[in-house]
Amino acid sequence: MAYALPTDKPLDIIIYGATGFTGQLVAEYFNAYYANTNVKWAIAGRSAAKLADIKQALNLPDDLPTIVADSKDTKALHDLVAQTKVVITTVGPYQLYGDALVSLCAELGTDYVDLCGEPAWMRQKIDALSDMAHESGARIVFSCGFDSIPFDLGVYYLQEHIQHYTAKTLPKVQCRVRAMNGKFSGGTAASLQATMKAAVNDPAILGYLKDPFSLSNGFTGPEQPAGDKPYFDEDLQSWLAPFIMATINTKNIHRSNALLDHLYGKDFIYDEMILTGPGEQGEKMANFVANDHSLAGKDAPKPGEGPNKEERDNGNYNLMFIAQGNDTRYVASVSGTEDPGYGSTSKMIAQSAMCLAFDDIATLGGVYTPAPAMGEALIERLQKHAGMTFKMES
């Protein structure tokens, strides 16, 4: 298999954080898909010994480059960024460990993808790096895992379909999580805890967390549904519960709308909730979900922890996106094999990097969310190579 878009840089993609749990999954996936191609990739982390151990444990090629760079070592990170087209980073929380790396990518014109679900840090980087990335040509794309690719691209896919057949989009989309079998990542929990700790000391951060338009380049749209209390949906005949990832996903989707020149409309309304089923059992489950704060507590998964291969392989998810017109109801779905937080996420971020490195997409330098950065090209990749399905149901 051959790939286009040559570059004068010696490497196409570097996986930074390859010794961590998710980073290892990304490296394993790259090895399975691209070991015998002309894709030039490498693994990187802060410990040469651990990188050597990972190469042996994952049976990676002997000649696969390894790069040692600590997140606080600016010179080592500069050398890393300078030699590749795209950096994948799984080293979070990004507000603690990500500043130098993303800033160097923006400065040196190197594309960047991460798994960030930290809206306050993202807002700070948008403000600080957008002009620099535009000038250098770097495409900085946040949130290239389960938060927020299936949600961001799900809305984009639905609206593109509606526009194709009706020459317009619809101003309201609801996402309903029909199934989600898997574990939240330790990185997600660590990011949430770091964000809440930072918000205690900085009122501006709390404001970013509360505002659904905090990533939308200064645009403020209509009031959005709170989505913070369970209720029974008559149309779906199911109880609905708050969805913990809505806090970041909604902000990313409104940013996508702004970056797409308000493709969905300036009056666009969006919300996410989980279906918990009908009757007393559905109500009981909805109330349990609404009062579950385990990700913020001491029993939350730790960075580096994660499900075993059998658990990852047996995971899955199914998301429904509903748009209602005057006389027509459109429903799209996005589903994935493997658990969302690890198995599927590792493939999503890998294919995001491949899309930036090798697909002929007309995306200029800047700070992006997945839909405006990669759109249909990424959807195609995810369906071919990442076990994901996008389809219209009605």
N, C-alpha and C positions, 0 to 999 in steps of 0.2 A: 504494500500500500504506500503510495507516494503522497506527499503534501507540498503545497505551493507556498507562496509568499516568502521568498528567501530573505535573509537578513544578514547583516555583517556581524551580528553578535554570535558568539560561539555556541550558545544554548538557546533553546526555544522556551523551555519551562523549567523553573526550579520550584520544588516542593519544600517550603520552609516550615519547620515543625514536624519533620518526617519521623522523629522518634516518639512523638505523642500518639495517643490512641487513634485519633482520626487521621493524623498525618500518615501513620502506617497503612491505614486502609486506602488512602489516596495513592501511596507508593505501590501498594500491592495491585491496585486496579491499573495503574499505568504500566506496570510490568506485564500484566496479563494482556493488555490491549496493544501496547506500543513497543515491546521489547525488541521485536524483529522488524521494525520500521525505521524510517530515517528521521523520526522525531528525536530531537536531542534534548534529553531531560536529565535532571540531577536531583539529589536530595540534599537537604541542608538542615542544620540544627546547631545547638550550642556545644555539643560534646562529640569529639571525634570518635571516642570509644563507643558511644551509644549508636552512632551512625554505622560504624563497622558491625556492631551486633545486629542492627536492623537488616543490613545487607545480607548477612548470613541467615538470619531467622526467616526472611522473606524470600530467600534464594534469588536475590537481585543479581544482575550481571556483574561480574568481577570488575569490568571496566566502567561501570556507572560512576560518574563523578560524585564526590561528596564534598560539601562545602561547610566549613565551621564558621559560625557567626552567632554571637550572642546578641540578644535584642537591644542591649545597651552599648554595643560596640559599633559606633558609627562608621569607622573605617572599614571594618569587616563587612558590614551591611552594604556600604557603598560599592565595594568590590563585587559583592553578590549581585546587586541590582544592575550594575553596569554590564554584566556579561550575559544577560538573558532578555528575551522578548517579553516574557510574562512571569510574574511571581505569584505562586499560590501560597497563602499563609493560613495555617490553622492554629497559630499561636495567639491565644486569647487568655484573659480578657484583653481586647485590643486597646482599651483605655489605659491599661497598665503596661502593655508590652508592644503596642503597635505604632506608636507615633513616628519613630525614626524611619521604620521601613516604608510606610506609606508615603512619607514626605520625600524620601529619596526616590521612590518610583515616580512621583509627580515631577520632581526636579530633573530626572535623567531620561524621561520619556519612556519608561518601562510600564507596560500594562500590569494590572494588579487585581487579584480577586481574593476575597476573604469570606468568612462565615459570620460576619459581625451582625449582632442583633442589639447593638448598644446605640440607641438613637441620639443621645446627647453627644457622645464622642463623634458620631457620624456628622452631626450638625457642625461641630467644631471643625472637622476636617473639610467639610463642604465649604465653609466660610474661608478657611485658611488656604486651601489647595486648588480650588476650582480654576482660578486664573493661571496659576503655574502649570497645571495639567493641560489646560487648553493650549498654552504656548509650547509646551514640550511635546504634545501629542499623546501623552499617557492617558490611557483609559482606565480609570480607577473605578472598580465595580464592587460595591459592598453587597453583603447579604446573599451570597451565592450558594446557600445550602437550603435546608428545609424552610428556614426563614432566610429569604422570602420567595425563592424561585417558584414553587408550585402555585402560590397565591398570586404573585405579581404576573407571571406568565398566564395563569388561568384567566384573570380578568382581561389581559391583553388578547388572548386567544378568542374569548367570547366576544369582545367588542369588535375585533377584526372580522369575525364571522358576521355579526349583525350589520356592520358597515358594508360588507361585500354585497349583501342581499338587499339592504334597504337604503344604502347611501347615507346612513347616519349611525350614530351610536346612541346608547340609552343612558340616562343620567343616574341610574340606581342599579347597583349590583350587590347581591348578598352572597356571601360564602358560607356554606354549611358543611362542617366536617362530619362526614358520614361514618368514617372509620379511621382509626389511627392506632395501630398496634406496634408498639416499640417503646423504647425508653428515651426520655430526654437526656441529652448529653451533659456530662459534667461541665463542659465548657459553657453551655447555656446557663446552667445554674450559677457558675462562677461569674459570668457576665452580669446576670441579674443582680446578684449580691453586690458586686462592685458598683453597679449603677445606683442601687438604692443607697449604698454608703456614701457615694459622691453627692447624691441629691440632698442628703441631710445637711451637707456643708455648703451647698451652692443652690440658691433659689432658682437660678437660671436653668439649671439642669432639671429641676422639678417641672418648670414651665415647658421645657422641651418634651418631657414625658407625657404631659397632659394634653398637649396640643397636637391634634391629628395632622396638622399642616406644618409642623415644625421643620420638615425637610423639604418644603415645597418652594424654596427660593423666594420667600416673602409673600407668596400668594396665600390668601385665606378664603376658603369657600364656605358653603353653607354648614349649618350645625349638623354634626354627625351623630348617629345612634350611639348611645352609651355602651350597650352590650354588656353591662355589668351585673345584670340580674336575670335569673331564670324566668322563663315564661313558656306558655304552651302556644305553639304555632298551629292554627287551625288548618291552613293550607297543607302543611306537611304532616299533620297529625302526629306531632312529636313535641316533647319538651326540648327546650334549647338552654344551654348553659354557656357562661362566658368562656372564651378561649384565650388562654394565657398569652399566646403568641400574637394575638390581634394588636397588642400594643405597638409592636414593631412593624408587623405586616401592613397595617392600615397607613402608617406614615410612609412606608416605601411605595405603596400603590398610589398615594396622592402625589408623591414626588415623581413617579413615573408619568402620571397624568400631566404634571407641569412640564416635564422634560419633553413630552410628546406634543407640546403646544396645545395642551388641553384637548386631546383626542376624545376623551370621555365626557368633555363638557366642563365649563366652569361651575356648574351647579351639581357636580358629581357627588353622589352619596354612596358610601361603602361600609359594610360591617361584616364581622366574622363571629360565628358561634358554633357550638358543638351540638349535634343531635344526640339526645340521650334516650329517645324512645317514648312510647305513649304510657298512659296510666300512672298508677301510683309508683311503680318501679322506675319509670322514666323521670318522674318528679323527684323521687328520692336521689337518683343518680345526679340529676341536674343540681340539686342543692349541695350534694357532696362535692361536685366539681367546683361549684362557686365558692366553696369554703376551704378548698384545698390550697394550702400555701407551702407545700413541702419543698418546692424548688428554692424557696427563700430561707429554708430552715437548715438546722444542723444535719438532718438526715438526707439532704440533697446529694445527688451523685457528685463525686469529686472529679476534677480534670484528670484525665488518664484512665479513668474507669469506664467500662462500657460492656455491652452484651457480648456473649460469645458468638461464634459463627452460626450456630444453629438458631440462636435467638434472632440474630440479624436476618438470616435467610427466611425465617418464618414471620417476620414483620411485614407490614403493608400499610397503605393509607389510601383514602378515597375522599376527594373534595368535590363538592357540588357548587356551581356558580349560577345564580339565578338573576336574570334581567327581565323586567316586566315592561312591555310596551302597552299602548292603548288597547290593543286587541290581540296581542301575541305575547306568549311567555317563552323565553329562550333559556335553555338549561345546558350548561357545559359541565364536563367533569375532568378532573386531573387525578390520576391514580398512579401508584408506584409499588413495585415489588421491593422487598427488604424493609427493614425498620427505617423510619424517616430520619432519625437523628444521627445515624452513623452510616449504615450501608448505603442508603439512597443519597444521603448528603455527600458522601465521599465521591460518588459518581457525578453528582451535579456540579461540584466545584471543579472537578477534573475536566468535564466537558465544557464548562465556562472558559477555562484557560485555553483549551484546544480551539474553541470558537474564536477567541481573540487572537490566538497565535496564527491560525491557518485559514479562517474563513474570510472571504472578501466582503466584509461588512463596512458600510459607509458611516462609520462612527468616528467623530473627531475626538481629540483629547478633551477630558473633562471628568467630573465625578458623577457616577451613574448608579442607577439601580439596574437589575438585569433586563427588564423588558425594553427600555429605550436603547440600551447598549447593544443587545444581541437579538432580541425579538424572535422572528421566525427561524432564523438560523440556529438559535439555541434550542428551540422547540424541536426542530428536526433532529438535532444531535441527541437530545434527551430521549426521544422515541426510538432512535436507532441503537443507542449505546448505553442507556442508563435505566432501562426497565420501566420507563414512564409512558403513560398513555394520555393523550389529550383527545377528547372527542365531544361532539355535540350530541346531546341526548334528545333534545326537542327544540 
